[in-house]
């Protein structure tokens, strides 16, 4: 299931990059979002 999600998200990212829709990657914001999602998904 995670593999499918990852593939879909990467596909979107590659399509955006190919179309020139690039922006700087905010690593701190990305990590905060990952931590938030992880905390929400815990039973």
PyMOL CGO cylinders between C-alpha atoms (Angstrom):
from pymol import cmd
from pymol.cgo import CYLINDER

trace = [
    CYLINDER, 0.00, 0.00, 0.00, 2.78, 2.45, 0.89, 0.3, 1, 1, 1, 1, 1, 1,
    CYLINDER, 2.78, 2.45, 0.89, 4.61, 1.52, -2.32, 0.3, 1, 1, 1, 1, 1, 1,
    CYLINDER, 4.61, 1.52, -2.32, 1.56, 2.49, -4.37, 0.3, 1, 1, 1, 1, 1, 1,
    CYLINDER, 1.56, 2.49, -4.37, 1.27, 5.80, -2.54, 0.3, 1, 1, 1, 1, 1, 1,
    CYLINDER, 1.27, 5.80, -2.54, 4.95, 6.53, -3.02, 0.3, 1, 1, 1, 1, 1, 1,
    CYLINDER, 4.95, 6.53, -3.02, 4.80, 5.69, -6.72, 0.3, 1, 1, 1, 1, 1, 1,
    CYLINDER, 4.80, 5.69, -6.72, 1.78, 7.98, -7.23, 0.3, 1, 1, 1, 1, 1, 1,
    CYLINDER, 1.78, 7.98, -7.23, 3.42, 10.87, -5.40, 0.3, 1, 1, 1, 1, 1, 1,
    CYLINDER, 3.42, 10.87, -5.40, 6.69, 10.45, -7.28, 0.3, 1, 1, 1, 1, 1, 1,
    CYLINDER, 6.69, 10.45, -7.28, 4.81, 10.35, -10.58, 0.3, 1, 1, 1, 1, 1, 1,
    CYLINDER, 4.81, 10.35, -10.58, 3.12, 13.66, -9.72, 0.3, 1, 1, 1, 1, 1, 1,
    CYLINDER, 3.12, 13.66, -9.72, 6.46, 15.18, -8.75, 0.3, 1, 1, 1, 1, 1, 1,
    CYLINDER, 6.46, 15.18, -8.75, 8.19, 14.02, -11.92, 0.3, 1, 1, 1, 1, 1, 1,
    CYLINDER, 8.19, 14.02, -11.92, 5.33, 15.32, -14.07, 0.3, 1, 1, 1, 1, 1, 1,
    CYLINDER, 5.33, 15.32, -14.07, 5.53, 18.70, -12.34, 0.3, 1, 1, 1, 1, 1, 1,
    CYLINDER, 5.53, 18.70, -12.34, 9.30, 18.82, -12.79, 0.3, 1, 1, 1, 1, 1, 1,
    CYLINDER, 9.30, 18.82, -12.79, 8.98, 17.92, -16.47, 0.3, 1, 1, 1, 1, 1, 1,
    CYLINDER, 8.98, 17.92, -16.47, 6.46, 20.77, -16.85, 0.3, 1, 1, 1, 1, 1, 1,
    CYLINDER, 6.46, 20.77, -16.85, 8.90, 23.20, -15.20, 0.3, 1, 1, 1, 1, 1, 1,
    CYLINDER, 8.90, 23.20, -15.20, 6.79, 23.59, -12.07, 0.3, 1, 1, 1, 1, 1, 1,
    CYLINDER, 6.79, 23.59, -12.07, 9.68, 23.56, -9.63, 0.3, 1, 1, 1, 1, 1, 1,
    CYLINDER, 9.68, 23.56, -9.63, 10.07, 25.22, -6.25, 0.3, 1, 1, 1, 1, 1, 1,
    CYLINDER, 10.07, 25.22, -6.25, 12.65, 25.00, -3.48, 0.3, 1, 1, 1, 1, 1, 1,
    CYLINDER, 12.65, 25.00, -3.48, 12.24, 22.04, -1.14, 0.3, 1, 1, 1, 1, 1, 1,
    CYLINDER, 12.24, 22.04, -1.14, 11.64, 23.08, 2.46, 0.3, 1, 1, 1, 1, 1, 1,
    CYLINDER, 11.64, 23.08, 2.46, 13.14, 20.09, 4.29, 0.3, 1, 1, 1, 1, 1, 1,
    CYLINDER, 13.14, 20.09, 4.29, 12.04, 21.35, 7.70, 0.3, 1, 1, 1, 1, 1, 1,
    CYLINDER, 12.04, 21.35, 7.70, 8.40, 21.70, 6.61, 0.3, 1, 1, 1, 1, 1, 1,
    CYLINDER, 8.40, 21.70, 6.61, 8.53, 18.28, 4.96, 0.3, 1, 1, 1, 1, 1, 1,
    CYLINDER, 8.53, 18.28, 4.96, 9.84, 16.63, 8.13, 0.3, 1, 1, 1, 1, 1, 1,
    CYLINDER, 9.84, 16.63, 8.13, 7.25, 18.41, 10.29, 0.3, 1, 1, 1, 1, 1, 1,
    CYLINDER, 7.25, 18.41, 10.29, 4.46, 17.17, 8.02, 0.3, 1, 1, 1, 1, 1, 1,
    CYLINDER, 4.46, 17.17, 8.02, 5.85, 13.62, 8.08, 0.3, 1, 1, 1, 1, 1, 1,
    CYLINDER, 5.85, 13.62, 8.08, 5.98, 13.67, 11.88, 0.3, 1, 1, 1, 1, 1, 1,
    CYLINDER, 5.98, 13.67, 11.88, 2.44, 15.04, 12.05, 0.3, 1, 1, 1, 1, 1, 1,
    CYLINDER, 2.44, 15.04, 12.05, 1.10, 12.36, 9.70, 0.3, 1, 1, 1, 1, 1, 1,
    CYLINDER, 1.10, 12.36, 9.70, 2.93, 9.64, 11.61, 0.3, 1, 1, 1, 1, 1, 1,
    CYLINDER, 2.93, 9.64, 11.61, 1.50, 10.82, 14.94, 0.3, 1, 1, 1, 1, 1, 1,
    CYLINDER, 1.50, 10.82, 14.94, -2.04, 10.89, 13.50, 0.3, 1, 1, 1, 1, 1, 1,
    CYLINDER, -2.04, 10.89, 13.50, -1.73, 7.39, 12.01, 0.3, 1, 1, 1, 1, 1, 1,
    CYLINDER, -1.73, 7.39, 12.01, -0.73, 5.73, 15.29, 0.3, 1, 1, 1, 1, 1, 1,
    CYLINDER, -0.73, 5.73, 15.29, -3.52, 3.68, 16.89, 0.3, 1, 1, 1, 1, 1, 1,
]
cmd.load_cgo(trace, "trace")
